[in-house]
Amino acid sequence: MPERLRTAKRRIVGTKQTLKAVQAGAAAIVYIAKDAEERVLRPLRAELANSRCEVVEVESMQLLGRMCGIDVGAAAAAILEEDLPRLERA
């Protein structure tokens, strides 16, 4: 599963950008770091409760950052709908 995020052509990194994508219905899979501060993730988690996005928890922000190809940690990231093959979108 981490490979999907690493190789995705259309992905976003960061809690604010991920929240915007979920609200717009553009996010297909959302990755959340388990060690991120809850106050940072609270708005995203609330939006995810009302969405059809697949949610994947990752052990740490550092690992999620590496999965995204960046040198810093990330609390959240997402693969956008357009990047998934049609068969995976259901």
TORTI-269787 format. One line per field, with one value per atom (N, C-alpha, C): residue in three letters; chain; atom name; x, y, z. Coordinates in pm, 1 decimal. Example, Ala and Ser with C-alpha at 12.3 -4.5 7.8 and 13.67 -1.06 7.14 Angstrom:
residues 2
res <- (ALA | ALA | ALA | SER | SER | SER) $
chain <- (A | A | A | A | A | A) $
atom <- (N | CA | C | N | CA | C) $
x <- (1319.0 | 1230.0 | 1320.0 | 1285.0 | 1367.0 | 1290.0) $
y <- (-569.0 | -450.0 | -330.0 | -225.0 | -106.0 | 3.0) $
z <- (780.0 | 780.0 | 780.0 | 708.0 | 714.0 | 787.0) $
This chain:
residues 90
res <- (MET | MET | MET | PRO | PRO | PRO | GLU | GLU | GLU | ARG | ARG | ARG | LEU | LEU | LEU | ARG | ARG | ARG | THR | THR | THR | ALA | ALA | ALA | LYS | LYS | LYS | ARG | ARG | ARG | ARG | ARG | ARG | ILE | ILE | ILE | VAL | VAL | VAL | GLY | GLY | GLY | THR | THR | THR | LYS | LYS | LYS | GLN | GLN | GLN | THR | THR | THR | LEU | LEU | LEU | LYS | LYS | LYS | ALA | ALA | ALA | VAL | VAL | VAL | GLN | GLN | GLN | ALA | ALA | ALA | GLY | GLY | GLY | ALA | ALA | ALA | ALA | ALA | ALA | ALA | ALA | ALA | ILE | ILE | ILE | VAL | VAL | VAL | TYR | TYR | TYR | ILE | ILE | ILE | ALA | ALA | ALA | LYS | LYS | LYS | ASP | ASP | ASP | ALA | ALA | ALA | GLU | GLU | GLU | GLU | GLU | GLU | ARG | ARG | ARG | VAL | VAL | VAL | LEU | LEU | LEU | ARG | ARG | ARG | PRO | PRO | PRO | LEU | LEU | LEU | ARG | ARG | ARG | ALA | ALA | ALA | GLU | GLU | GLU | LEU | LEU | LEU | ALA | ALA | ALA | ASN | ASN | ASN | SER | SER | SER | ARG | ARG | ARG | CYS | CYS | CYS | GLU | GLU | GLU | VAL | VAL | VAL | VAL | VAL | VAL | GLU | GLU | GLU | VAL | VAL | VAL | GLU | GLU | GLU | SER | SER | SER | MET | MET | MET | GLN | GLN | GLN | LEU | LEU | LEU | LEU | LEU | LEU | GLY | GLY | GLY | ARG | ARG | ARG | MET | MET | MET | CYS | CYS | CYS | GLY | GLY | GLY | ILE | ILE | ILE | ASP | ASP | ASP | VAL | VAL | VAL | GLY | GLY | GLY | ALA | ALA | ALA | ALA | ALA | ALA | ALA | ALA | ALA | ALA | ALA | ALA | ALA | ALA | ALA | ILE | ILE | ILE | LEU | LEU | LEU | GLU | GLU | GLU | GLU | GLU | GLU | ASP | ASP | ASP | LEU | LEU | LEU | PRO | PRO | PRO | ARG | ARG | ARG | LEU | LEU | LEU | GLU | GLU | GLU | ARG | ARG | ARG | ALA | ALA | ALA) $
chain <- (A | A | A | A | A | A | A | A | A | A | A | A | A | A | A | A | A | A | A | A | A | A | A | A | A | A | A | A | A | A | A | A | A | A | A | A | A | A | A | A | A | A | A | A | A | A | A | A | A | A | A | A | A | A | A | A | A | A | A | A | A | A | A | A | A | A | A | A | A | A | A | A | A | A | A | A | A | A | A | A | A | A | A | A | A | A | A | A | A | A | A | A | A | A | A | A | A | A | A | A | A | A | A | A | A | A | A | A | A | A | A | A | A | A | A | A | A | A | A | A | A | A | A | A | A | A | A | A | A | A | A | A | A | A | A | A | A | A | A | A | A | A | A | A | A | A | A | A | A | A | A | A | A | A | A | A | A | A | A | A | A | A | A | A | A | A | A | A | A | A | A | A | A | A | A | A | A | A | A | A | A | A | A | A | A | A | A | A | A | A | A | A | A | A | A | A | A | A | A | A | A | A | A | A | A | A | A | A | A | A | A | A | A | A | A | A | A | A | A | A | A | A | A | A | A | A | A | A | A | A | A | A | A | A | A | A | A | A | A | A | A | A | A | A | A | A | A | A | A | A | A | A | A | A | A | A | A | A | A | A | A | A | A | A | A | A | A | A | A | A) $
atom <- (N | CA | C | N | CA | C | N | CA | C | N | CA | C | N | CA | C | N | CA | C | N | CA | C | N | CA | C | N | CA | C | N | CA | C | N | CA | C | N | CA | C | N | CA | C | N | CA | C | N | CA | C | N | CA | C | N | CA | C | N | CA | C | N | CA | C | N | CA | C | N | CA | C | N | CA | C | N | CA | C | N | CA | C | N | CA | C | N | CA | C | N | CA | C | N | CA | C | N | CA | C | N | CA | C | N | CA | C | N | CA | C | N | CA | C | N | CA | C | N | CA | C | N | CA | C | N | CA | C | N | CA | C | N | CA | C | N | CA | C | N | CA | C | N | CA | C | N | CA | C | N | CA | C | N | CA | C | N | CA | C | N | CA | C | N | CA | C | N | CA | C | N | CA | C | N | CA | C | N | CA | C | N | CA | C | N | CA | C | N | CA | C | N | CA | C | N | CA | C | N | CA | C | N | CA | C | N | CA | C | N | CA | C | N | CA | C | N | CA | C | N | CA | C | N | CA | C | N | CA | C | N | CA | C | N | CA | C | N | CA | C | N | CA | C | N | CA | C | N | CA | C | N | CA | C | N | CA | C | N | CA | C | N | CA | C | N | CA | C | N | CA | C | N | CA | C | N | CA | C | N | CA | C | N | CA | C | N | CA | C | N | CA | C | N | CA | C | N | CA | C | N | CA | C | N | CA | C | N | CA | C | N | CA | C) $
x <- (80.4 | 0.0 | 85.0 | 195.0 | 277.8 | 327.8 | 347.1 | 395.6 | 295.8 | 166.8 | 65.4 | 83.0 | 109.3 | 128.3 | 257.9 | 361.4 | 492.2 | 489.3 | 415.3 | 416.5 | 299.3 | 209.7 | 93.3 | 137.0 | 77.7 | 107.5 | 30.9 | -87.3 | -172.2 | -192.2 | -105.8 | -117.6 | -98.2 | -146.1 | -126.7 | -73.4 | -1.1 | 60.5 | 24.6 | -12.4 | -44.1 | -190.4 | -216.2 | -351.2 | -448.7 | -410.2 | -501.2 | -536.6 | -436.2 | -461.3 | -544.7 | -517.5 | -593.4 | -738.5 | -760.1 | -895.7 | -971.7 | -908.3 | -971.8 | -1008.9 | -920.4 | -947.6 | -1064.1 | -1071.0 | -1182.0 | -1312.6 | -1310.8 | -1431.8 | -1479.6 | -1385.6 | -1419.9 | -1457.6 | -1440.6 | -1470.5 | -1364.1 | -1245.0 | -1136.8 | -1042.4 | -1046.0 | -954.3 | -1012.7 | -930.7 | -973.3 | -922.0 | -795.1 | -732.6 | -662.3 | -690.2 | -628.7 | -539.6 | -417.0 | -320.0 | -306.1 | -312.2 | -302.5 | -194.4 | -106.9 | -1.7 | -59.5 | -32.7 | -84.6 | -29.6 | 91.7 | 152.3 | 129.1 | 45.8 | 14.7 | -76.0 | -67.1 | -148.6 | -295.6 | -378.0 | -520.7 | -585.9 | -539.2 | -598.9 | -576.0 | -469.0 | -440.3 | -529.6 | -551.8 | -628.6 | -779.6 | -824.5 | -967.5 | -1058.4 | -1033.1 | -1121.8 | -1120.4 | -1004.6 | -994.1 | -1070.2 | -1053.0 | -1124.9 | -1276.3 | -1322.5 | -1466.1 | -1517.5 | -1442.1 | -1483.0 | -1478.0 | -1379.4 | -1367.4 | -1483.3 | -1539.5 | -1652.3 | -1773.0 | -1780.8 | -1892.9 | -1855.8 | -1740.6 | -1696.1 | -1682.1 | -1657.9 | -1638.6 | -1490.5 | -1403.1 | -1259.4 | -1210.6 | -1117.7 | -1047.4 | -945.9 | -936.8 | -842.9 | -740.1 | -613.1 | -502.8 | -420.4 | -402.6 | -319.8 | -176.1 | -83.0 | 59.7 | 123.4 | 224.6 | 285.1 | 334.4 | 395.4 | 451.5 | 448.6 | 460.2 | 467.2 | 592.7 | 700.9 | 827.7 | 813.4 | 751.6 | 730.2 | 639.3 | 533.0 | 442.3 | 514.1 | 597.5 | 676.8 | 766.3 | 832.5 | 918.6 | 837.6 | 718.0 | 631.2 | 591.3 | 587.4 | 550.3 | 671.2 | 789.2 | 910.1 | 958.7 | 924.5 | 972.6 | 1062.0 | 1142.6 | 1240.2 | 1189.1 | 1063.3 | 1004.7 | 882.3 | 834.0 | 715.4 | 589.2 | 487.0 | 357.0 | 248.7 | 149.3 | 38.7 | -63.3 | -79.0 | -178.1 | -135.2 | -185.8 | -161.9 | -276.6 | -291.3 | -399.2 | -361.1 | -417.6 | -412.0 | -543.7 | -536.1 | -656.4 | -724.4 | -853.9 | -936.9 | -878.0 | -833.3 | -788.6 | -668.3 | -598.6 | -477.5 | -505.1 | -625.0 | -655.1 | -716.0 | -683.6 | -748.4 | -898.7 | -976.6 | -1123.1 | -1172.8 | -1109.1 | -1155.7 | -1142.5 | -1051.6 | -1031.9 | -1127.8 | -1199.6 | -1286.4 | -1425.2 | -1454.9 | -1594.6 | -1632.8) $
y <- (-120.4 | 0.0 | 127.1 | 134.8 | 255.6 | 283.5 | 179.9 | 197.4 | 278.0 | 259.7 | 335.3 | 484.8 | 524.8 | 666.9 | 716.9 | 638.9 | 679.2 | 699.9 | 616.3 | 622.2 | 700.5 | 749.0 | 822.1 | 950.5 | 974.8 | 1096.5 | 1214.7 | 1188.6 | 1294.3 | 1269.3 | 1327.3 | 1314.8 | 1452.6 | 1465.8 | 1590.2 | 1555.7 | 1648.8 | 1626.6 | 1743.2 | 1711.8 | 1814.5 | 1808.3 | 1841.3 | 1830.6 | 1926.1 | 2050.4 | 2148.2 | 2110.4 | 2072.8 | 2036.2 | 1908.0 | 1814.1 | 1689.2 | 1716.8 | 1802.7 | 1839.4 | 1901.2 | 1990.9 | 2054.4 | 1950.6 | 1854.4 | 1750.9 | 1662.3 | 1628.2 | 1546.6 | 1623.7 | 1750.3 | 1833.0 | 1845.7 | 1850.0 | 1863.1 | 1729.5 | 1620.2 | 1488.1 | 1436.1 | 1495.1 | 1457.5 | 1352.7 | 1329.9 | 1234.8 | 1093.9 | 998.9 | 859.0 | 784.5 | 802.1 | 735.1 | 840.7 | 843.3 | 939.5 | 864.1 | 911.3 | 853.7 | 949.5 | 894.9 | 975.2 | 914.7 | 1000.5 | 955.4 | 937.9 | 823.8 | 793.7 | 887.6 | 940.3 | 1024.3 | 1173.9 | 1208.8 | 1350.6 | 1400.7 | 1528.6 | 1587.3 | 1582.0 | 1541.1 | 1526.4 | 1659.7 | 1767.6 | 1898.0 | 1935.9 | 1886.7 | 1912.6 | 1826.8 | 1703.4 | 1609.2 | 1616.4 | 1679.2 | 1678.7 | 1722.5 | 1834.9 | 1874.2 | 1772.6 | 1715.6 | 1616.1 | 1489.7 | 1443.1 | 1322.4 | 1343.1 | 1463.4 | 1492.6 | 1486.7 | 1539.1 | 1536.6 | 1394.4 | 1317.6 | 1179.0 | 1092.2 | 1126.1 | 1048.9 | 1055.4 | 1161.2 | 1179.6 | 1154.3 | 1094.1 | 1072.0 | 922.7 | 892.4 | 752.8 | 721.4 | 807.2 | 787.0 | 666.8 | 595.9 | 491.6 | 562.3 | 523.7 | 585.4 | 481.4 | 519.1 | 430.2 | 500.4 | 435.2 | 492.0 | 444.8 | 538.1 | 512.9 | 533.0 | 455.8 | 457.2 | 593.5 | 671.7 | 798.6 | 904.1 | 1029.3 | 1140.2 | 1129.8 | 1086.9 | 1073.4 | 971.7 | 857.6 | 754.4 | 805.5 | 874.8 | 928.4 | 1029.3 | 1111.7 | 1205.5 | 1133.2 | 1028.7 | 950.0 | 884.2 | 834.8 | 772.6 | 872.6 | 1001.1 | 1106.6 | 1163.2 | 1117.3 | 1164.3 | 1299.5 | 1335.0 | 1461.2 | 1432.7 | 1530.0 | 1512.1 | 1548.5 | 1587.4 | 1622.0 | 1534.9 | 1534.7 | 1456.1 | 1517.3 | 1435.0 | 1480.9 | 1417.5 | 1496.3 | 1444.7 | 1372.7 | 1419.2 | 1359.2 | 1375.9 | 1286.9 | 1292.0 | 1218.3 | 1239.1 | 1171.8 | 1144.2 | 1038.2 | 1009.0 | 1059.3 | 1133.9 | 1189.4 | 1089.0 | 1102.5 | 1011.1 | 981.8 | 1084.2 | 1068.8 | 976.0 | 949.7 | 869.7 | 720.0 | 681.0 | 540.3 | 481.1 | 358.3 | 291.4 | 281.6 | 280.5 | 277.3 | 162.6 | 47.4 | -67.8 | -47.6 | 36.1 | 57.1 | 160.4 | 234.0 | 342.3 | 293.0 | 225.0 | 185.5 | 206.3) $
z <- (0.0 | 0.0 | 0.0 | 73.9 | 68.0 | -72.8 | -150.5 | -286.9 | -370.5 | -346.3 | -422.0 | -399.2 | -276.7 | -247.4 | -309.3 | -298.0 | -349.4 | -500.6 | -572.3 | -718.8 | -778.1 | -694.1 | -744.8 | -816.4 | -931.3 | -1005.4 | -948.5 | -896.5 | -841.7 | -693.0 | -614.1 | -468.7 | -408.0 | -287.9 | -213.9 | -76.1 | -18.8 | 111.8 | 202.2 | 323.9 | 422.1 | 461.5 | 585.8 | 639.8 | 572.1 | 553.1 | 492.9 | 349.7 | 271.0 | 131.5 | 123.5 | 212.1 | 214.3 | 251.5 | 349.6 | 388.9 | 271.6 | 199.7 | 83.7 | -22.5 | -45.5 | -145.3 | -102.9 | 25.8 | 76.1 | 62.5 | 99.4 | 89.3 | -54.8 | -148.7 | -290.1 | -352.7 | -278.5 | -331.7 | -427.1 | -420.1 | -511.1 | -453.2 | -323.2 | -259.9 | -264.3 | -302.3 | -305.1 | -182.2 | -151.7 | -37.9 | 46.0 | 174.9 | 265.1 | 363.1 | 377.6 | 471.0 | 588.3 | 710.0 | 831.5 | 921.1 | 972.5 | 1063.8 | 1203.4 | 1264.8 | 1398.9 | 1506.1 | 1484.5 | 1588.0 | 1565.9 | 1470.7 | 1448.0 | 1560.5 | 1589.7 | 1696.4 | 1657.8 | 1751.6 | 1724.5 | 1689.4 | 1750.1 | 1719.0 | 1572.2 | 1514.8 | 1373.6 | 1284.5 | 1325.4 | 1243.5 | 1264.0 | 1371.2 | 1405.2 | 1290.1 | 1222.4 | 1111.5 | 996.6 | 968.7 | 862.4 | 899.6 | 1021.3 | 1065.7 | 1060.1 | 1097.8 | 1093.5 | 950.0 | 859.3 | 717.7 | 662.7 | 703.4 | 656.5 | 704.4 | 819.2 | 872.7 | 779.6 | 700.4 | 608.4 | 462.9 | 439.5 | 302.1 | 272.9 | 148.5 | 107.7 | 86.4 | 132.5 | 114.8 | 195.0 | 136.6 | 211.2 | 300.2 | 427.4 | 520.3 | 561.8 | 550.6 | 587.1 | 694.1 | 808.1 | 913.5 | 896.4 | 911.8 | 897.2 | 1034.2 | 1066.4 | 1199.4 | 1245.9 | 1156.9 | 1203.1 | 1093.4 | 1136.4 | 1042.3 | 957.3 | 1018.7 | 946.7 | 833.7 | 862.7 | 761.5 | 650.1 | 685.6 | 584.6 | 495.5 | 554.8 | 475.0 | 376.0 | 421.9 | 332.5 | 220.9 | 255.5 | 155.1 | 46.3 | 84.8 | -9.6 | -83.7 | -45.4 | -111.9 | -63.4 | 61.7 | 117.4 | 237.7 | 274.4 | 382.2 | 520.7 | 531.3 | 660.5 | 683.9 | 806.2 | 838.3 | 779.9 | 768.7 | 719.6 | 805.7 | 844.3 | 924.5 | 837.5 | 713.0 | 623.6 | 478.9 | 396.5 | 252.1 | 184.0 | 54.9 | -16.6 | -160.6 | -213.1 | -356.1 | -412.6 | -520.0 | -579.4 | -671.2 | -687.0 | -766.9 | -903.8 | -974.4 | -1112.0 | -1125.6 | -1017.4 | -1025.4 | -1012.8 | -973.2 | -954.8 | -1081.0 | -1113.6 | -1225.4 | -1200.1 | -1303.7 | -1292.8 | -1206.1 | -1208.7 | -1133.6 | -983.1 | -938.4 | -794.9 | -738.8 | -821.8 | -775.7 | -742.6 | -644.5 | -620.6 | -478.7) $
